[in-house]
């Protein structure tokens, strides 16, 4: 998984910070590629924790609660793109967070990591969720 993420980041010429956590938020892997922004390691961790906690992409956190939930969790939850849940055979195993590129680059590297292990596609592009709703229910405006 980590190798697939590194390969994609190298192929696009964008050094990245990559964090992989298990379903309880424990760190399984953490890497800052040479040339990646050092503070992006913190955002990559928050993205991974968010995805592992919610089972959704980090970008699915609704804009209306991003600041509040970020403050309430001391930065452990973020709405920045680049965090994806690791779902294998229907089971949430953890999350991956990628940071240091654009949001699109971060997501591309995270998706490459998931594809590298045959994990389920997050499939939540364009969807948001609200705390307290059923997991996976998209919000319609």
BELNOR-V817916 format. One record per residue. N is the residue number from 1. PSI is psi in whole degrees, 0 to 359 (none if undefined). Layout:
N_PSI / N_PSI
//
This chain:
1_310 / 2_319 / 3_319 / 4_322 / 5_315 / 6_315 / 7_316 / 8_317 / 9_317 / 10_320 / 11_326 / 12_354 / 13_27 / 14_103 / 15_141 / 16_159 / 17_133 / 18_128 / 19_133 / 20_128 / 21_157 / 22_182 / 23_342 / 24_5 / 25_3 / 26_137 / 27_126 / 28_326 / 29_147 / 30_129 / 31_135 / 32_112 / 33_149 / 34_126 / 35_348 / 36_152 / 37_128 / 38_327 / 39_343 / 40_342 / 41_323 / 42_316 / 43_325 / 44_320 / 45_315 / 46_321 / 47_315 / 48_316 / 49_319 / 50_312 / 51_320 / 52_324 / 53_320 / 54_339 / 55_17 / 56_163 / 57_146 / 58_328 / 59_353 / 60_351 / 61_125 / 62_138 / 63_321 / 64_337 / 65_1 / 66_311 / 67_316 / 68_313 / 69_328 / 70_316 / 71_317 / 72_332 / 73_11 / 74_41 / 75_6 / 76_342 / 77_134 / 78_157 / 79_8 / 80_143 / 81_149 / 82_359 / 83_126 / 84_144 / 85_148 / 86_106 / 87_122 / 88_124 / 89_41 / 90_359 / 91_131 / 92_114 / 93_340 / 94_209 / 95_157 / 96_138 / 97_135 / 98_136 / 99_153 / 100_344 / 101_196 / 102_167 / 103_318 / 104_320 / 105_318 / 106_315 / 107_320 / 108_317 / 109_318 / 110_318 / 111_322 / 112_322 / 113_316 / 114_316 / 115_327 / 116_336 / 117_5 / 118_26 / 119_159 / 120_138 / 121_139 / 122_327 / 123_13 / 124_23 / 125_130 / 126_356 / 127_152 / 128_167 / 129_164 / 130_136 / 131_134 / 132_345 / 133_171 / 134_136 / 135_133 / 136_349 / 137_118 / 138_151 / 139_131 / 140_139 / 141_none
//
